[in-house]
Structures are given as C-alpha cells and as structure tokens.
Amino acid sequence: MPLTILVADDDLGTRLSISDYLDLSGYNVIAVDNGVDALAMIEKRHPDLMVTDIMMPQMNGYELVRRVRQLSAFRLLPVILLTERTKTQERILGYQSGCDMYLSKPFELEEIAAAIRNLLERSQIIQSERRFIYQDNNRNLKYTKAENGHISVSNQAQKSQVLTPLTVREKQVLDLLTHGFSNVEIGNHLHLSPRTVEKYVSSLLRKTETSNRAELVRFAIKHDLVE
C-alpha cells in the first residue's frame, strides 16, 4: 500500500507540480490550499508525511505545525516547511514550531523527493522500534487473580528505573533523539552546538546504562521517559 503525503500550498502551480511528481513517484497524494483544510485532512486521512507552505490563508504553516504537534497521534509525523523566507530567525521559528526540515523556494523536485524519502525511512525505523517495544512489553505482562476476584497486571519491564533523574535539557535532547534527529538538528532546535549535544547524549547513555542511541531510544520509549 503506497504511503500518503499531504501537500498544503495556496500556490496552485507549486501544489500541482509537487503533487504530480509525488504521484508519479508512487505516493498517494492529498492536496489542499490552506492550513485549516490541511489540519482536517491530517485527522481524517492520517498521512505519513506533510509538506506545507508557510504563507497560506486561514492558518499559516507555523500554526499548522504547532496544532499538529499538539495531537498525540501525530507528534512523530514528518513535516517539511516550504518558504520563500530565508532569514535565520524565521527558519528558527519553523524549527521551534516542530518542523523536521526547511526547504527554501525555489527548489528542485528531486530535492524534495529525496528529503521525503529520508524522513519517511527515519519515521518507519522509529515506528518499528515502538512496535518492537510494545510487543516486548506485552510479552512481559503477567495476569494474576487477586483475592477480590479482579485481575491485576504486573509488568516486569516497569521495575527498571533510570538511576539518576534527568535534567530538563537532557529530557529535551532525549525527546528529539526519539524523533531520529542528528546532533546538528538537535542543536538547531535547542540552540546548542553539536559538541554540547553530544555531551548530553553521553550523559543520557551513562544514566540509562545503554551503549548506543538505538538502545537509548528503546529504553526511553519502554520506560515512558518521553511522551
């Protein structure tokens, strides 16, 4: 079954060119011309990725992304922001709103297609990790009859705890790690240098007693360290 891409752009030419290219590339495409319809389509059709312009009627791209991130089912939805704006502060605003990638107009269709493939591959890896952890947790569930006739559930996986509490910044870094972000991308979101981000990652590995990022992400999801 083909993956579904939502394209939101009020410029007809841009919307059609992206939609046609992605359709020919084998994706199922939903195209809308404003942020309100985009949000409605996300909740109704559950796309695998969203490409959205910033300047749109009714609801701009920044607000659209913020609203999407407020929906728990779409916190991990990959989002690409398209814009003619190139100022650093405006790009920072885009990342702070929750986008995964920023592409400036004009762009090549091959470039946006490559970006989509990369984000979808990353998203599918994270989703596979979540499914594995969910199945692993289910295997660890033990149901026992309580004396009052009710069923009690004990989860052996919940017995493991983080040895040392995480700081606010460590939690922020961990949350972005579970989204599959690199050190550079995390630094862009949190306004930190990649070297500083690496120090936080090393601290997280030490506190959780994990040996690499994949184990750290599994640990974080398994023990509800991220939402």
Secondary structure in CASP SS format (residue, H / E / C, confidence):
PFRMAT SS
TARGET T0000
AUTHOR 0000-0000-0000
METHOD secondary structure of the structure
MODEL  1
M C 1.00
P C 1.00
L C 1.00
T E 1.00
I E 1.00
L E 1.00
V E 1.00
A E 1.00
D C 1.00
D C 1.00
D C 1.00
L H 1.00
G H 1.00
T H 1.00
R H 1.00
L H 1.00
S H 1.00
I H 1.00
S H 1.00
D H 1.00
Y H 1.00
L H 1.00
D H 1.00
L H 1.00
S C 1.00
G C 1.00
Y C 1.00
N E 1.00
V E 1.00
I E 1.00
A E 1.00
V E 1.00
D C 1.00
N C 1.00
G H 1.00
V H 1.00
D H 1.00
A H 1.00
L H 1.00
A H 1.00
M H 1.00
I H 1.00
E H 1.00
K H 1.00
R H 1.00
H C 1.00
P C 1.00
D C 1.00
L E 1.00
M E 1.00
V E 1.00
T E 1.00
D E 1.00
I C 1.00
M C 1.00
M C 1.00
P C 1.00
Q C 1.00
M C 1.00
N C 1.00
G H 1.00
Y H 1.00
E H 1.00
L H 1.00
V H 1.00
R H 1.00
R H 1.00
V H 1.00
R H 1.00
Q C 1.00
L C 1.00
S H 1.00
A H 1.00
F H 1.00
R C 1.00
L C 1.00
L C 1.00
P C 1.00
V E 1.00
I E 1.00
L E 1.00
L E 1.00
T E 1.00
E C 1.00
R C 1.00
T C 1.00
K C 1.00
T H 1.00
Q H 1.00
E H 1.00
R H 1.00
I H 1.00
L H 1.00
G H 1.00
Y H 1.00
Q H 1.00
S H 1.00
G C 1.00
C C 1.00
D C 1.00
M E 1.00
Y E 1.00
L E 1.00
S E 1.00
K C 1.00
P C 1.00
F C 1.00
E C 1.00
L H 1.00
E H 1.00
E H 1.00
I H 1.00
A H 1.00
A H 1.00
A H 1.00
I H 1.00
R H 1.00
N H 1.00
L H 1.00
L H 1.00
E H 1.00
R H 1.00
S H 1.00
Q H 1.00
I H 1.00
I H 1.00
Q H 1.00
S H 1.00
E H 1.00
R H 1.00
R H 1.00
F H 1.00
I H 1.00
Y H 1.00
Q H 1.00
D H 1.00
N H 1.00
N H 1.00
R H 1.00
N H 1.00
L E 1.00
K E 1.00
Y E 1.00
T E 1.00
K E 1.00
A C 1.00
E C 1.00
N C 1.00
G C 1.00
H C 1.00
I E 1.00
S E 1.00
V E 1.00
S E 1.00
N E 1.00
Q H 1.00
A H 1.00
Q H 1.00
K H 1.00
S C 1.00
Q C 1.00
V C 1.00
L C 1.00
T C 1.00
P C 1.00
L C 1.00
T C 1.00
V H 1.00
R H 1.00
E H 1.00
K H 1.00
Q H 1.00
V H 1.00
L H 1.00
D H 1.00
L H 1.00
L H 1.00
T H 1.00
H C 1.00
G C 1.00
F C 1.00
S C 1.00
N H 1.00
V H 1.00
E H 1.00
I H 1.00
G H 1.00
N H 1.00
H H 1.00
L H 1.00
H C 1.00
L C 1.00
S C 1.00
P H 1.00
R H 1.00
T H 1.00
V H 1.00
E H 1.00
K H 1.00
Y H 1.00
V H 1.00
S H 1.00
S H 1.00
L H 1.00
L H 1.00
R H 1.00
K H 1.00
T H 1.00
E C 1.00
T C 1.00
S C 1.00
N C 1.00
R H 1.00
A H 1.00
E H 1.00
L H 1.00
V H 1.00
R H 1.00
F H 1.00
A H 1.00
I H 1.00
K H 1.00
H C 1.00
D C 1.00
L C 1.00
V C 1.00
E C 1.00
END
